[in-house]
Amino acid sequence: MDKDSPASPRRDPQSGALIRLRGLYPSLKTALQKVADVVLRQPEMAIYASVNEVAAACGVSEATVMRFCRILGFRGFQDFKISLARELVLPVARPHEQITDEDDPVNIVRKVFQAKRAALQDTLEVMEIGGMEAACRLLLNSRQILVIGFGGSGTAVAHAGARFLLLGLKARIYSDFHFMLMAAALLTKDDLVLAVSNSGTTRETVETVRAARENGAKIIAITNNSLSPLSRESDLVLATAGRDTTLPGEADGSLVCQISIIDALFSLMFQARPEQSRETLARLEQVMGKPGVMRESPK
C-alpha cells in the first residue's frame, strides 16, 4: 500500500483534515511541516487561498502542497479545502481546554471528560470502517495472536488480551521487551501481531514487529501516527486521534481511543462468529460459576 496515499474505504473522504494532520505531523518532512504549520495556524486562509498562494505563504513549491494533500488522504487541493471548510463549521464544539491552577474541581472533571469525548469523536472521524473489518478477518483467521505494547500502552494490551480470551482466541500479551522479542521469534506466517503504540515510534515495539515480519507474521498497528516507523512496518493501521494536552496521565484520550478500537474489534468478531462466540462465553461462565471459584475471600 502507498503510505503517501492511504486508502479510506467507507470513510467520508471529506472529513477530518485537521484531525489527521495533527496525528501525522511528527512524521512529516521539513517542507511538509512548513505547510502543516501554516494550515494549523491559519486554516481559514488555506480555505480561500489558491494552491500557489498557500505555497508562497509556506515558502514551498506547489508540488509540495499537492503532496501534502495526498499524504492526508485527499485526491487534491480542492478536496482538502472542502474538508477543511467542513471541519471549521461543525456545529459541535470540540474543546481541548487546558487545566489551570485556577480551575475548581467541577471544571477539572469537566475538562477531563471533554478531552476524552473529543478524542473519541476525532478518532471516529478518521476511522476507516473497511480497515476495521479487514482487521477483524485477520484476527479471526490467525493461528495465534501476539498483542504487544511498551510502557503506557501496556494497559490497552492487557485489555485486548482479556477481550480476545472471551472469544476463545489464542492470544498472548507482552509488555516486557525481552518477552516480546522472544515471542516474535517463534511466530510463523499463520500468526499475527497486534501492536499498540500511540506515537508509533517506540523502539521496543518497532523492533519486535520487525522480528515478527521476518517470520512472515501479519502486523496490525493501533497508533496515532499513520506515517510512523510502526505504521510503515504494518500490514494494516488503525488510527487513533488523541490530541496532546496538559491533562495529567492518559487524560489526553489516547488510551480511551485504543481501548475503544479494541472493543469495536471484539464486537465485530463476535458478530462474525455469533454461535461460536456464544458457546465460548457459555463455557467460561460455566467454569466461573462453579461453587467456590468466585467465592469471596474470608474476612
C-alpha positions, -999 to 999 in steps of 0.1 A, spaced: 0 0 0 12 35 -8 20 51 25 17 86 10 -18 80 -2 -37 60 24 -69 44 12 -100 53 30 -126 26 25 -161 36 37 -148 67 54 -161 102 44 -133 114 21 -141 150 30 -138 149 68 -111 152 94 -84 172 77 -70 188 108 -75 157 129 -54 136 105 -28 164 102 -22 165 140 -16 128 141 8 127 111 27 159 119 56 143 138 65 121 108 62 148 81 94 160 64 105 196 69 89 210 38 56 193 46 58 206 82 60 241 68 27 236 51 12 220 82 23 249 104 6 274 82 -26 253 79 -28 248 117 -22 284 124 -44 299 96 -69 272 84 -93 299 72 -66 313 49 -60 279 34 -97 276 26 -99 307 5 -63 308 -10 -52 292 -42 -26 264 -42 1 288 -54 -9 313 -27 -6 286 0 27 275 -14 40 311 -13 28 316 23 46 284 33 78 290 13 75 257 -6 66 246 -41 31 240 -54 41 203 -58 48 201 -21 14 215 -12 -2 189 -35 19 161 -19 8 174 15 -28 169 5 -23 134 -9 -5 123 23 -35 134 43 -56 111 21 -72 136 -3 -71 134 -41 -61 170 -45 -60 205 -31 -97 212 -37 -108 181 -17 -85 192 11 -101 227 12 -136 212 12 -127 190 42 -111 219 60 -141 241 55 -165 214 68 -144 209 98 -143 246 107 -181 250 105 -190 219 125 -218 229 149 -205 207 177 -176 223 195 -146 201 204 -129 219 233 -94 209 242 -92 231 272 -61 230 295 -63 226 332 -51 256 351 -42 264 387 -74 284 389 -97 256 380 -121 243 407 -130 206 410 -160 210 388 -140 224 359 -112 199 363 -136 169 360 -155 186 331 -123 192 311 -110 156 316 -143 142 303 -145 167 274 -109 158 264 -118 121 263 -150 127 244 -133 149 219 -106 123 213 -132 96 207 -151 118 183 -119 127 164 -109 90 161 -144 82 147 -140 109 121 -108 94 107 -117 58 112 -117 35 82 -145 10 87 -131 -11 59 -99 -13 78 -117 -24 110 -134 -51 90 -101 -62 75 -85 -63 110 -114 -85 122 -108 -110 94 -71 -111 100 -76 -117 137 -101 -145 133 -80 -163 106 -48 -162 126 -34 -193 143 -23 -172 172 -22 -135 181 6 -117 198 -5 -85 214 24 -61 223 28 -26 237 55 -10 257 52 14 286 19 33 287 4 10 260 5 -19 284 -30 -11 297 -45 -14 263 -25 -46 257 -39 -62 288 -74 -51 278 -70 -67 244 -59 -100 259 -89 -101 282 -113 -94 254 -98 -119 230 -99 -146 257 -137 -141 259 -138 -150 222 -117 -181 226 -88 -167 205 -53 -179 211 -37 -147 222 -6 -139 242 1 -105 256 35 -89 265 47 -55 276 82 -66 285 107 -61 257 126 -93 261 94 -114 262 80 -95 232 111 -103 212 112 -140 222 75 -144 213 80 -127 180 109 -151 171 85 -180 174 58 -167 151 50 -180 117 32 -168 85 0 -181 101 3 -157 131 -5 -121 137 9 -93 158 -14 -65 172 10 -37 182 -2 -7 202 18 25 203 4 60 205 35 76 189 43 47 166 80 53 173 86 32 204 118 14 197 109 -18 216 76 -22 197 90 -14 163 119 -39 167 95 -66 179 73 -60 149 103 -62 125 113 -96 141 78 -109 136 77 -97 99 109 -116 93 90 -148 102 61 -138 79 36 -128 106 10 -102 97 10 -69 116 -18 -47 127 -9 -14 144 -31 8 166 -13 42 166 -19 79 165 6 84 136 0 66 103 33 77 89 54 64 119 80 36 117 55 12 132 29 21 106 55 15 78 62 -20 92 25 -28 94 0 -45 70 -29 -26 85 -30 6 105 -60 15 128 -55 52 136 -65 70 168 -67 107 171 -58 116 207 -46 152 209 -18 163 232 -29 183 262 -16 193 296 -40 170 313 -23 145 336 -17 109 327 -37 94 299 -64 121 301 -55 133 265 -76 104 253 -51 82 236 -58 53 260 -95 55 257 -93 56 219 -71 25 219 -95 6 242 -125 17 221 -109 3 189 -102 -30 207 -138 -31 220 -151 -24 185 -129 -52 171 -143 -75 198 -179 -67 187 -171 -72 150 -155 -106 157 -184 -116 179 -209 -107 152 -188 -126 126 -190 -158 146 -220 -155 168 -227 -191 176 -191 -199 183 -187 -168 204 -218 -176 225 -206 -211 230 -172 -199 243 -188 -174 266 -211 -201 280 -182 -224 287 -164 -196 305 -195 -187 325 -199 -224 334 -164 -226 349 -166 -193 367 -199 -202 381 -188 -234 398 -191 -234 436 -160 -219 453 -145 -205 421 -156 -169 427 -164 -170 464 -154 -140 484 -121 -141 504 -126 -148 541 -127 -116 561 
